[in-house]
Amino acid sequence: MNRSRSSRDRKVPQPPGTRSTRSSSSQARHLGPAEPQDSWQGPYGKQRRKQPDSALAQDLSLMSVSRPDSASKGTMSAAGSVPMQVCPSSESTSDQIVPSSFPVKSSSSRSGLLSVARLVKLGRCKNILVVVGAGISTPSGIPDFRTPGTGLYANLEKYNIPYPEAIFNIDYFSNDPQPFFSLAKALYPGCHRPNYIHYFIRMLHHKGLLLRLYTQNIDGLEKVCGIPEDKLVEAHGSFTTASCHLCYTPYPAEEAKVAIMTDNIPTCSFCAATVKPDVVFFGEDLPEKYFLHTKDFPKADLLIIMGTSLKIEPFASLVNTVRSTVPRLLLNRHAVGPFERVPLRRGDHMELGDLADSVRRFAEILGWSGEIEEMMRTQEKSGIPPVVTNGSSSSSETEDMQTSRPGAEGSCSEDTDSETDSKSSASSRASK
């Protein structure tokens, strides 16, 4: 149960009818009543399909439709004779079962990357939104949260918690903060460097195309690679500030870090409750800056989604709030959220597989590869060596949150995985 905020609460008031606490998509996946395949729930209610406007319509009409190899490999029906695919739609209240022979838009043949790159080159996309999760930092050596065997949630037995997500649950923390503080020694940023994916996003900013980057990560690599504060929304908070978890009185972040690293519990000087870094826990409100989305997403003319499983609400639902005519490109290991729908919405494209490889191909098509590599070399000379990925490097699934390997508690070295990606968000509790 969320505690009421005092007058010192620094979070913005919620718009009527919305929630500010984080939850998993298993609790709040469906946002509206069941909709037929040819309609969906938009940000302002039910939207009918309509033709895109003017020149954008001409370019969208050229987007090719291709079927990935996996499209013909659906699961068998109960009868065992007709291959079917179960397509959870983020716009309906029940899963839709569609024959796997239905054509699916994909860019396994690069058609999606080519189509979106063409729009960018033609100047049709000048307000690009990027939504990312832990998958963009796995090439930097930071594991995600939910990959079986290697993710954080698979390695928490030693903390004696009732369920994996409890270590980031605000009510559990209020009762027993020690498990989180033990883990936090390995979560503090400082041991990893940005990789090619981060610099691709920075290049969008350099070209004057980035409207905003919305990240679920708390590793701070977006800032390290040079993305300006005003272009960045850290939806799940960060370690750069700290405050009382009960009355929200600010607390010196460095003092909190020193206390945690020395096995002490920082306490609030005002109410004596426990202080924690301002990483958003399950059951906590999202930061004020998150609500820029109410202005940003209706303004966007291209949405790029990378390295996320879209399981944590309300962050996961942001991808459904762009206008229906806006192209959406998913770069991920697996189809997620609205991209699991068959058929895909017109203008939706996927490039599935290793994320670092996909981003490099996209940059090559755009003609930016040389500029990005030069940017990385310049950053290295300035004393912040970036991680140069070789395509098939890490990419352990794409999760909304990431963290350092749970075994590496304590001090951080260049070879240890001590950074983390946030997991927070809004709506009661959750289970990414």
C-alpha positions in Angstrom: 0.0 0.0 0.0 1.5 3.4 -1.0 2.1 5.9 1.7 0.6 9.4 1.3 3.0 12.1 0.3 3.8 15.1 2.5 3.9 18.6 1.3 7.6 18.0 0.5 6.7 15.4 -2.1 8.6 16.2 -5.2 6.5 14.2 -7.5 4.0 15.9 -9.8 0.3 15.3 -9.1 -1.3 12.6 -11.2 -3.8 13.5 -13.9 -7.3 12.4 -13.1 -7.9 8.7 -13.7 -4.2 7.7 -13.9 -2.0 5.9 -11.5 1.6 6.7 -10.7 2.8 3.5 -9.0 4.6 0.9 -11.0 3.3 -2.6 -11.8 3.9 -5.4 -14.1 2.0 -5.9 -17.3 0.6 -9.1 -15.9 -1.6 -7.0 -13.7 -2.3 -4.1 -16.0 -1.6 -5.2 -19.6 -5.0 -4.4 -21.1 -6.0 -0.8 -21.1 -9.5 -1.0 -22.6 -12.3 -3.2 -23.7 -11.9 -5.8 -26.4 -11.3 -4.3 -29.8 -11.5 -5.9 -33.3 -8.3 -6.4 -35.2 -8.9 -3.3 -37.4 -9.1 -0.9 -34.5 -7.1 -0.1 -31.4 -7.1 2.0 -28.2 -5.3 5.3 -28.8 -4.2 7.9 -26.2 -7.6 9.7 -26.5 -9.9 6.8 -26.7 -10.9 4.5 -29.6 -9.2 5.5 -32.9 -10.4 4.4 -36.3 -7.9 3.6 -38.9 -7.4 6.3 -41.4 -5.1 7.1 -44.2 -1.9 8.9 -43.2 -1.5 12.5 -44.3 0.2 13.9 -47.3 3.7 13.0 -48.1 4.1 10.6 -45.1 1.3 8.5 -46.5 3.2 8.1 -49.8 6.3 6.9 -47.9 4.4 4.6 -45.6 2.6 3.0 -48.6 6.0 1.9 -49.8 6.8 0.0 -46.7 7.1 -3.7 -47.7 5.6 -6.6 -46.0 7.6 -9.7 -45.4 7.3 -12.8 -43.3 10.1 -13.8 -40.9 11.2 -17.4 -41.0 9.7 -17.9 -37.6 6.3 -16.8 -38.8 5.5 -20.2 -40.2 6.5 -21.9 -36.9 3.4 -21.4 -34.8 2.4 -23.6 -31.9 0.1 -26.5 -32.6 -3.6 -26.1 -31.9 -5.4 -28.5 -29.6 -6.3 -30.6 -32.6 -2.6 -30.9 -33.4 -3.1 -30.3 -37.1 -3.3 -26.5 -37.7 -0.3 -24.3 -36.8 -1.6 -21.4 -34.8 -0.1 -18.4 -33.1 -1.4 -16.9 -29.9 -1.1 -13.1 -30.2 -1.6 -11.2 -27.0 -2.9 -7.8 -28.1 -2.3 -4.9 -25.9 -5.6 -3.5 -27.1 -7.9 -6.3 -26.2 -8.8 -8.1 -23.0 -8.2 -11.6 -24.4 -5.5 -13.3 -26.5 -6.4 -13.6 -30.2 -5.5 -16.8 -32.0 -4.6 -16.2 -35.6 -3.5 -18.7 -38.2 0.3 -18.5 -38.6 0.0 -18.2 -42.3 -1.3 -14.6 -41.9 1.4 -12.3 -43.3 3.4 -10.5 -40.8 5.4 -7.3 -41.3 9.0 -7.8 -40.3 12.4 -6.6 -41.2 14.1 -10.0 -41.2 14.8 -9.0 -44.8 15.8 -5.5 -43.7 12.6 -4.1 -45.2 11.7 -2.4 -41.9 15.1 -0.8 -41.4 15.2 0.3 -45.1 11.7 1.8 -44.9 12.3 3.7 -41.7 15.7 4.8 -42.8 14.1 6.2 -46.0 11.7 8.3 -44.0 14.6 9.7 -41.9 16.6 10.5 -45.0 13.7 12.2 -46.6 13.3 14.5 -43.6 9.9 13.0 -42.6 11.1 12.2 -39.1 12.2 15.2 -37.1 10.8 14.4 -33.7 12.0 10.9 -32.9 11.2 9.3 -29.6 13.4 6.4 -28.3 12.1 4.0 -25.6 14.7 1.6 -24.2 15.2 -1.0 -21.5 18.1 -3.2 -20.2 18.8 -4.7 -23.5 20.7 -1.7 -24.7 23.3 -2.0 -21.8 23.9 -5.8 -22.0 26.7 -5.2 -24.6 28.3 -3.1 -21.9 28.5 -6.2 -19.6 25.4 -5.4 -17.5 23.0 -8.4 -17.2 19.3 -7.9 -17.3 16.8 -8.9 -14.6 14.8 -11.7 -16.1 17.0 -13.8 -18.3 16.7 -17.4 -16.9 19.9 -18.5 -15.2 21.9 -15.2 -15.6 19.4 -12.5 -14.7 19.2 -10.9 -11.3 16.0 -12.5 -10.4 17.4 -16.0 -10.9 20.2 -15.4 -8.4 18.6 -14.0 -5.2 18.4 -17.1 -3.1 21.0 -15.8 -0.6 18.9 -12.8 0.3 16.1 -15.0 1.8 13.3 -13.0 0.2 9.8 -14.4 -0.3 9.9 -13.8 -4.1 12.4 -12.2 -6.5 10.7 -8.8 -7.0 10.4 -8.3 -3.2 14.0 -6.9 -3.2 12.7 -3.9 -5.1 9.2 -3.7 -3.4 8.8 -0.6 -1.3 6.7 -2.2 1.3 9.2 -5.0 1.8 12.0 -2.5 1.9 10.2 -0.5 4.6 10.0 -3.7 6.7 13.5 -5.0 5.9 15.9 -2.8 3.9 19.0 -5.0 4.4 18.5 -7.3 1.4 18.3 -4.3 -1.0 21.3 -2.6 0.6 23.4 -5.8 0.3 22.5 -6.0 -3.4 23.0 -2.2 -3.9 26.7 -2.6 -3.4 26.8 -4.2 -6.8 24.2 -1.9 -8.3 25.9 1.5 -8.0 27.0 2.9 -11.3 30.6 3.5 -12.2 32.1 0.3 -13.6 30.7 0.2 -17.2 30.9 2.3 -20.3 28.5 3.2 -23.0 28.4 1.0 -26.1 27.5 1.5 -29.8 23.8 1.6 -29.1 24.1 4.5 -26.7 26.1 6.4 -29.2 23.6 5.7 -31.9 21.0 7.5 -29.7 23.4 10.3 -29.1 23.9 10.6 -32.9 20.1 11.1 -33.2 20.5 14.1 -30.9 23.6 15.3 -32.7 21.5 15.3 -36.0 18.8 17.3 -34.3 16.3 14.5 -34.6 15.9 13.3 -30.9 12.8 14.6 -29.3 13.4 12.6 -26.1 14.9 9.4 -24.8 12.8 7.5 -22.3 14.9 4.9 -20.4 14.0 2.3 -17.8 17.7 1.9 -16.9 19.4 3.2 -13.9 23.0 2.5 -15.0 23.5 6.1 -16.0 25.1 5.2 -19.3 22.9 7.5 -21.3 24.4 10.5 -19.5 27.9 9.1 -19.7 27.8 8.9 -23.5 26.7 12.6 -23.6 23.0 12.7 -24.0 21.9 16.0 -22.5 19.7 16.0 -19.3 16.9 17.8 -21.1 16.7 15.1 -23.7 16.6 12.3 -21.1 13.8 10.9 -19.0 15.0 8.3 -16.5 11.6 6.8 -15.8 12.7 4.5 -13.1 14.9 7.0 -11.3 18.7 6.8 -10.6 21.4 6.6 -8.0 22.4 10.3 -8.4 20.1 11.4 -5.6 18.7 9.9 -2.4 15.9 10.6 0.0 13.8 9.2 2.8 11.5 6.5 1.6 8.8 7.7 4.0 8.8 11.5 4.1 10.9 12.1 0.9 13.3 14.5 2.6 16.4 14.8 0.4 19.6 13.2 1.7 23.1 13.6 0.4 23.6 10.9 -2.2 27.3 10.4 -1.5 26.6 10.0 2.2 24.0 7.4 1.4 26.4 5.5 -0.8 29.1 5.6 1.8 26.7 4.2 4.4 25.5 1.4 2.1 29.0 0.4 1.1 30.1 0.2 4.7 27.1 -2.0 5.7 25.3 0.8 7.5 21.7 1.9 7.0 21.3 5.7 6.2 18.5 7.2 8.2 16.5 10.4 7.7 17.3 13.3 10.0 13.7 14.5 10.0 11.7 11.3 10.7 14.4 8.7 11.3 13.0 6.4 8.6 15.4 4.6 6.2 16.9 6.5 3.3 17.5 4.9 -0.1 18.7 6.0 -3.5 16.0 7.5 -5.7 15.6 4.4 -7.8 11.8 3.8 -8.2 10.6 0.7 -6.4 7.5 -1.3 -7.2 4.7 0.6 -5.4 6.4 4.0 -5.7 5.5 7.0 -7.8 7.4 7.7 -11.0 9.5 10.9 -11.1 8.0 14.1 -12.2 9.9 14.2 -15.5 8.2 11.0 -16.6 5.0 13.0 -17.3 6.6 14.8 -20.1 5.2 11.9 -22.1 1.8 13.6 -22.2 3.3 16.2 -24.5 6.1 14.2 -26.2 4.2 11.2 -27.6 1.5 13.1 -29.4 4.2 15.2 -31.0 6.4 12.3 -32.2 6.8 11.4 -35.9 8.8 8.2 -35.3 9.1 5.8 -32.3 12.1 3.5 -31.9 11.8 0.8 -29.2 15.0 -1.0 -28.2 16.0 -3.7 -25.7 12.9 -4.0 -23.6 10.3 -6.7 -22.8 7.6 -4.1 -22.2 6.4 -5.8 -19.1 6.5 -3.0 -16.5 3.6 -0.6 -16.4 2.9 2.2 -17.0 6.1 2.5 -19.0 5.1 -0.4 -21.3 2.0 1.4 -22.4 3.8 4.5 -23.6 4.4 2.8 -27.0 0.7 2.8 -27.7 0.2 6.6 -27.1 1.8 7.9 -30.4 -0.6 8.8 -33.1 -1.9 5.9 -35.2 -0.1 7.2 -38.3 3.3 7.3 -36.7 5.8 4.6 -37.7 7.1 2.4 -34.9 10.4 0.4 -35.2 11.2 -2.4 -32.7 14.8 -3.5 -32.4 14.8 -6.4 -30.0 15.6 -10.0 -29.5 11.9 -11.0 -29.5 8.6 -9.5 -30.4 7.0 -7.8 -27.5 3.9 -5.8 -26.6 1.9 -4.6 -29.6 4.5 -6.2 -31.9 3.2 -9.7 -30.8 0.0 -8.8 -32.6 -0.8 -10.6 -35.9 -1.1 -8.8 -38.3 1.1 -5.9 -37.2 -0.4 -2.4 -37.4 0.5 -0.7 -40.6 3.7 1.3 -40.1 5.0 -1.1 -37.5 8.3 -2.8 -38.2 10.6 -5.3 -36.3 14.2 -6.2 -36.6 14.6 -9.2 -34.3 17.9 -10.7 -33.2 21.1 -9.3 -31.6 20.4 -5.7 -30.7 24.0 -4.4 -31.3 24.0 -6.0 -34.8 20.6 -4.5 -35.6 21.6 -1.0 -34.5 24.9 -1.2 -36.5 22.9 -2.2 -39.6 20.5 0.6 -39.1 23.4 3.1 -38.7 25.0 1.7 -41.9 21.8 2.2 -43.9 21.5 5.8 -42.6 25.1 6.4 -43.5 26.1 7.3 -39.9 28.5 4.5 -39.0 31.6 6.5 -39.5 30.3 9.4 -37.5 29.3 7.2 -34.6 32.7 5.5 -34.6 34.4 8.9 -34.6 32.2 10.1 -31.8 33.2 7.0 -29.8 36.9 7.6 -30.4 36.5 11.2 -29.4 34.8 10.2 -26.2 37.6 7.7 -25.5 40.2 10.4 -25.8 38.3 12.5 -23.4 38.7 9.8 -20.7 35.5 7.9 -21.0 36.3 4.8 -23.0 33.2 3.4 -24.7 32.5 -0.3 -25.1 33.0 -1.4 -28.7 30.7 -4.3 -29.4 31.5 -6.8 -32.0 28.0 -7.6 -33.1 27.4 -10.9 -31.3 28.4 -9.6 -27.9 26.1 -9.8 -25.0 22.4 -9.4 -25.4 21.0 -11.6 -22.9 17.3 -11.1 -23.7 15.9 -7.7 -23.5 14.4 -6.7 -20.2 13.0 -3.6 -18.7 15.5 -3.6 -16.0 19.0 -4.7 -15.6 21.6 -5.0 -13.0 25.1 -6.1 -12.2 25.7 -9.8 -11.7 24.4 -10.6 -8.2 27.7 -12.2 -7.2 29.7 -9.0 -7.4 28.9 -7.3 -4.2 31.3 -4.7 -2.9 33.9 -2.8 -4.8 33.6 -2.3 -8.5 36.3 -3.0 -11.0 36.4 -2.7 -14.8 35.8 -6.5 -15.1 32.9 -6.7 -12.7 29.3 -6.2 -13.6 28.3 -3.7 -11.0 25.8 -1.5 -12.9 22.2 -1.9 -13.0 19.2 -0.9 -14.8 16.2 0.2 -13.1 13.1 -1.5 -12.6 10.5 0.6 -11.3 7.5 2.1 -12.6 4.2 2.7 -11.7 1.1 0.9 -10.6 1.1 -1.1 -7.5 3.5 -4.1 -7.7 4.9 -6.3 -10.3 6.4 -9.3 -11.3 10.1 -7.6 -16.0 
